[in-house]
Amino acid sequence: MKSEQLLSKLHQREYVLLTGNATAGIMLALTALGLKSKRIAIPNNVCVNVPIGVRLSNNLPVYLDVTKRNLGISLDEIKRNVRDIDAVIAVHAYGAVCDIEEISKVCLENNIPLIEDFALAEGATIHHRPAGSFGDISVVSFGAGKIIDIGHGGAVLTNDKKLYEEMVFIQNGFRKFSSEAEDKINQLSRRHTQIYNQYFLEGRVDECLCFEDEMHLVKNNFMHKFSLDYADKLTAELENIEANIAARRSNREKFTQIFDRAQLSGVEFFNPPEGSVDWRFNFFISDERNRVFRHLLKQNFKISSWQPSASFFMSGKISGPQIVSEWIGANILNLWVNQEIDDAYIHRISGEIIGMLNAKRTS
């Protein structure tokens, strides 16, 4: 299939398997690695679908704190917990490349399997090596809001023929794609947002774990195959990825210029490492985040406040203090930079944010 060939070339992997979604991809990867009832280290500040994938493989998420430098899983925390974990899922969060080279070395030295999740970093590079080319297996998503967004599917990639064949074998037992199954997954995602708004934003974090019960009711719906109806669209998006990334970079630079001129206090702008891609324009607001977020949502602006610590929504082992993860969850805002927006939109939302924060400062 042409899309698989493009993914293989783009990410320097010999074998590519399209999946119904990236959550199932994580399950396939862990299961093919022979991991069951094991402790899987993941960043706490992560999409909730990552611990769902761990749970689907009958393993236990071990939540490690992240580093403020690149918002990825902390290398120091991996080293500190290296004797208490059986595998690592390293996520390039927010399009920012994590310390994947150093994490790879630690995993190799300790014979720990490594899965690279580049769902938000398609097209990123680490010292001229593409994201998606690290670890035993890498996982990517083409779902809503990702760098390549076709509204469906994902892929697992590897250079290990045996692992690839095992993942193919496991996926052969999955059901064919159905709109009903995908609707159930989308309903779960919307329910996560509702719980986040109802409980997390109101400081009732202990009540967020009700999400896990709802996940169990629909978990089998993740186990379906990629729909070939999306194959041509995926191919077109992969062929257009350079223009996609360039447009995102241009929009991020426009936001940066506007906010630099505003010289806002109480705001910290995230500067991603070299080689990263622009999933969103990320910044942090101390104290005023929720007020600004709710106001912009009411104005129908494209904005999110992901990610809260996943451990609030999915149970697992929490290893050590989660200082950075919880700081991110309480302060981050993400502005769209994809091709849905234009210059007029950038100026409107930037002006709204600057106006609100300046008004608070002078009141």
N, C-alpha and C positions, 0 to 999 in steps of 0.2 A: 504494500500500500504506500502511496506517495507520501502521505503525512508521516508515516513511520520512518521512511527514508530521510525525510527532512529533519525529523527529530534526532535521528541517529547522527546525522552530519553536524547539526547545530550543537549537540551536546557531547560529541565525541564518544558515543556509546555504540557497541556492536549490536545490542539487542534492545528492541523497544516493543512494549506491549501496551496497546490502548486499553483503557479501563472505563467502566461506567462512571466513575468519579474518583477523586484522589483519596477519599477516605477508604474506599475499597482497595486502592493502590497501597496504602500503608498496611492494611490487613494482609494483602497478598505478600508484600515484602517481608513482614515479620514472620508469617507462616512459612514462607519458602526458606527462610533462614533457620527454620527448626525451632523457633522460640515459642514456648508455651508456658504459662504461669511464671514468666520471667519479669524482671524489673527493667522497664524501658525509660531511660532518661530523656526528657523533653523539656524545652523551655516553658516556663509557666505562662509567660506573656505570649500567647499563641492562639491561633484559631481553634475553637473548641472541637473542630472535626479531627484534629490530630489525636487528642486523647480518645475520641470515639473510635478512631481506627485502631488504636492500641487495645481498647476494650474488645473490639470485634475479633481481634486475634487471640483473645483470652490471655492477655498479658496485663500487667499493672503499670500505669503511668507513674513515673517518679519525677516530680516537678522540681526543676532547678531554676534558680534565679538567672536573670539575663544581665548583660553588661550595657551600661548606658552608652558606651562608645559606638556600638553598632546595633543595639537592641536585640542581638542574638544570644543564644545560650552561652552562659559564662564558662570559658575555658577553665578558670580556676575552680569553679564548682564541679565540673566534670572530674578534674584531677582529685579534688577533695573526696569525691564519692566513687572513685574508680573501682573500689573493691565491692561496692554495694549495688552496682548496676550491671546488667547483662547485655545491653545494647544502647545506642544513642541515636536519636533522631535530631539532626542539626537543621534548623529552619532558618532560611534567609528571610527574616521578618521585614515587612514594610518595603520590600525590594532592596533592602540593604544587605550587602554580603556579610555573613558572619565569619568567625575565625575558622573556616572550614579546613584550611591547610593544617593548622596546628591541632585541631580536633582530630583530623585524620591520623596524624602522627601518634597522638595519645592512644587512639583506638587500636592502631596497628601494634603498638608496643605492648598493649595489654590484651590483645586477641579479643577485642570487643567489636561486634558488627556495627557498622555505621550506615544509616540511611540519611540521605541528603534530601530535604524537602525544599524545592525551589518554586513552589506554587505561586509566590509573589515576586519572583526574580527571574522570570524567563528572559533570556538575553543578557543577563549580568555576566561579568567576568571577574576572575580572581587571578591577578598577575598573568593576564592574557589567556588563561584557561577558562573555559565556559562553566558557569554554574550548571549543575546537572551532571557533571562528569566525575564527581567525587563519591567516595564511599562504595560499599558493596552494591547498593541499589539506590537510585534516586527517583523521586516522585514529583510529578507536576500536575497541576489542575488547569482545566480550560473552562471552569465554571464562571458564574456571574462575578464580576469585579476583579477578575484576574488579569494579568498582563495580556494574555490571549484569552479573550472572552467569547466563546461560542455558545455559552449557556448550557454546556453539557460536557461531561467526560474528563478524563485525565490520562496519565500514562505512567508506567514504571519502566526504568531504563537500567541496564546493567551490562557489564562486560563478561559476566560469568554465564556460560551456556547452561550449566546445570540449574542455576537459580532461575534463569529465564524459562527453561522447560518446566520447572516445578510451578512457577507462577501461571504459565499457560495451562498446565494440568488442573490447578486449583480453580482457575477462572472458568474452565470448561464446565464446571459444576454449577456455575452461576446461571440465573435465569436470563432470558433475553431482555433487552431494554423494554420498559413499558412506561408510558406516560403516567400511569397510576403510581408506580413506585417512585418516580421522580417527583411527583406532586407531594407524596408523603415526606420526602426529604426536604422539599422546599417549605412545607408546613412546619417541620421541625425547626428549620432555620428561622422562620418567622416567629415561632414560639420562643426561641432563644432570645430574639430581639425584644419580645414582650416581657419576658422575665427580667432581662437586663434593665429595661426601662422602669418596670414596676418595682423591682427589688434593689438591683445594684445601684442605680442612680439615686435611690432614696436611702442608701446606706444600710439596707437590710440584707447584707451579703449572705448571712446564714441560710436564708430562704432560697437562694439561687440553686441549691443542689436538687430542688424539685425537677430541674431540667433533666437530670440523669434518669429519673423514673420515666419521663416522657420519651427519652431516647430509646429506652429498652422496648417500648411499645412498637417502634417502627424500625428497629435496627436492621432487620432482614431486608428491608427495601434498598439498602446500600449495595447489596450483592447482585448487581446486574451488569451486563456487558455493555461495551461501547456501541452506540447506535451508528451504523454506517451511513445513516441519513445525514450525519454531521461531518462526514469525512471530507467532502469538497470544501466546506466552509473552513475546516481546520487547516487544510492545505493552503487556502488563500491567505489566512491569517499568518501562517508561518512564513509564507513568501513575502509578507508585508511587514515583518517584525521590525526591521530597521527603521522604517518610516514611523511605525507605532512608537518605538522608543524615542526617536528624535522629537516627535510631537510632544511626548510627555516631558522630555527634558526642557524643551522650549517653554512650555507652560509653567514648569517649576521655576525656571529662571525668571519669568515675569513676576510670579508671586514673590520671589526673593527680592527683586529690585524694589517692588512696592513696599514691602514690609521693612526693608532696610532703611528706606527714606523716612518711614514713620517713626522709627526709633522708640518702639513700645517698651514700657517697663513691665516686669512680671511675666514676660513671654520669652521662651527659649526655643529657638529654631533648630531642628535636627539637620545636621550636615552629614549625609551618608558617606561611607568610605568610597574611595575610588573604585570604579568598576560596577557600582550599584546601578540599578535601574529605578525609575521613578514610578512606584505604584501609586502613591499619593504624595501631596505636600504635607509633611508632618511637622507639627509644632506643639508646644506644651504651654498651658496656661495655669498658673498657680492660683488657687482659690476661686477663680471666675469661670472655670471650664464648663461646668454644667449649665450655668446661666447663659453663656454664649452659645453653647450647643443647642439648647432648647429653643432659643430665639431664632437661630438660623434654620432649624428644622421647620419652624412655623412659617418661615419665609420661603420654604420649598427649595432651599439651597442643597447642593449635593455635598454632604458632610457626614463623617462618622467619628465615633470616639472609641473605636476598637484599638487594642484588645485589652479587656480586663484579664486578670489572672484566671486561667482556665480552671484552676483548682477550686474556684468558687462554684463552678458548674458541673464538674466531673470529679468524682472522688479518686484518690490515689495517695501515694506517699509524698508528703511535702518535706523536702530536704533542706533544712536550714531556713534562715530568714529570707523573705521574698521582697526585699527593700526596693529594688529597681523595678521589678515587675509590677508591684502595687503602685509605685509612683507613676509609671507609665499609664496604668489603667485609670488612675485618678486625674491625670492632667493632659492626656494627648487629644489632639484633634487632627483629623485627616481631611484634606481638601482634594477633590477630584482634579486630576491633571490629564486625563485621557482626552480622546477626540470628541467627547460629548460637550466640551466647553469651548468658548472662544474668548477673545480679548475683552469684549464687553462684559461677559460673565465674570472674568477674573477681576475686573475693576469694581463690579458691583459687590461681590462677596468680600473682597478686601476692604472696600470702603465701609461696609457694614461692620466688619470686625474691628477695624481701627476706630470707627466712631463710637462703638460700644465701650471699648477699653479706655479710650481717651475721656469719655464722659464719666466713667467710674473714677478715673484718676483725678479729675478736677472737681468731683462732687464732695 
